[in-house]
Amino acid sequence: MKPPKKWKMAVLIWLAIYPLITTVFAVFGKYLMMIEVLPLRTLCITIVLVPIMVFVLIPFLQKLLGGWLQK
């Protein structure tokens, strides 16, 4: 089985990350903005988002869109 085209993986990642980031900022944005140091705020966000992406959303979307990814 050959790997999916890069542009399709980019779409898949965008489909996962955009709603996830939007949800995190909608729910925790007020608290995140209390962290005044931007690199620390970014660290806090990515510590949560990267594992969710890698272990939950990307595998789910790959299974859901597997046929499209392999075309």
C-alpha positions as CSV (number, residue, x, y, z in Angstrom):
1,M,0.0,0.0,0.0
2,K,1.5,3.4,-1.0
3,P,1.2,6.4,1.3
4,P,-1.5,9.0,0.6
5,K,-0.6,12.1,-1.4
6,K,0.8,14.9,0.7
7,W,-1.9,17.3,-0.2
8,K,-4.5,14.8,1.0
9,M,-2.7,14.4,4.3
10,A,-2.5,18.2,4.6
11,V,-6.3,18.4,4.1
12,L,-6.8,15.6,6.7
13,I,-4.6,17.3,9.2
14,W,-6.4,20.6,8.7
15,L,-9.8,18.9,9.1
16,A,-8.5,17.7,12.5
17,I,-6.6,20.7,13.8
18,Y,-8.9,23.6,12.9
19,P,-12.0,22.4,14.9
20,L,-9.7,21.2,17.7
21,I,-8.0,24.6,18.1
22,T,-11.2,26.4,17.7
23,T,-12.8,24.3,20.5
24,V,-9.9,24.7,22.8
25,F,-9.9,28.5,22.4
26,A,-13.7,28.7,22.8
27,V,-13.6,26.7,26.0
28,F,-10.2,27.7,27.5
29,G,-9.3,30.9,25.7
30,K,-10.0,33.2,28.7
31,Y,-7.7,31.1,30.8
32,L,-5.0,30.7,28.1
33,M,-4.9,34.5,27.6
34,M,-4.0,34.8,31.3
35,I,-0.6,33.2,30.4
36,E,1.2,36.4,29.3
37,V,4.3,34.8,27.9
38,L,3.4,33.6,24.3
39,P,5.9,30.7,24.1
40,L,4.5,29.3,27.4
41,R,0.9,29.7,26.2
42,T,1.8,27.9,23.0
43,L,3.6,25.2,25.0
44,C,0.5,24.6,27.1
45,I,-1.7,24.4,24.0
46,T,0.5,22.0,22.1
47,I,1.1,19.7,25.1
48,V,-2.6,19.0,24.9
49,L,-3.3,19.2,21.2
50,V,-0.5,17.2,19.7
51,P,-1.3,13.9,21.6
52,I,-5.0,14.3,20.8
53,M,-4.1,14.8,17.1
54,V,-1.6,11.9,16.9
55,F,-3.5,9.3,18.9
56,V,-7.2,10.2,18.4
57,L,-8.1,12.5,15.5
58,I,-5.6,11.5,12.8
59,P,-6.3,7.7,13.2
60,F,-10.0,8.4,13.3
61,L,-10.0,10.5,10.1
62,Q,-7.6,8.1,8.4
63,K,-10.1,5.3,9.0
64,L,-13.1,7.5,8.1
65,L,-11.5,8.9,4.9
66,G,-9.3,5.9,4.0
67,G,-10.9,5.2,0.6
68,W,-10.4,8.9,-0.4
69,L,-6.8,8.9,0.9
70,Q,-5.8,5.9,-1.2
71,K,-7.3,7.1,-4.5
